[in-house]
Amino acid sequence: MASITPYKFEPYCTDDDGSGNEEEAGGENNNKDQSRRTNTDWCSCEKCSVMPTTEECLCCMEILKIKDKFVEDAPAIVDGNMKCITQHPGFRSICLDIWALQLAYDEIPKKDKREGTTHEKYRHTSYRNFVKWIWGYRGKHQRTVIPACAIIKIRSKFQSKKYVGFKYPPL
């Protein structure tokens, strides 16, 4: 009689959370991470500012997928002097163009649409477009921290009196 081996074909667990962030979690980095909320020494694109949470204090140049986007688009579009994802021509087209955002908003399933002002809808749709552009479709409840520089640029275009910030999905 054959024996049953549970979980034999399941993938191994890794420390990578799939977010594409290169930062490591751990006790030693906690002190360093806390200092992110007091200065912008962690920013290498020169477009970031301190955000409300340590998680959100993230520069675009710390994310491998964003660096890959520059390499991928370099010959055709990207100027060699660009240091920030917000300077990429695709960012303007995908995240700041209201016509593209209106079309993208219509594609969001009704249950996922946000209520609020026009600017709040554009901002939320812009965040979704950014994540899809960089990481592709992430799936339900797969949240990704957007770099501070992108958040600042999107918020400056689509202003609101209140901002929620990054939140993990409910369990």
Disulfide bonds with the S-S distance in Angstrom:
none
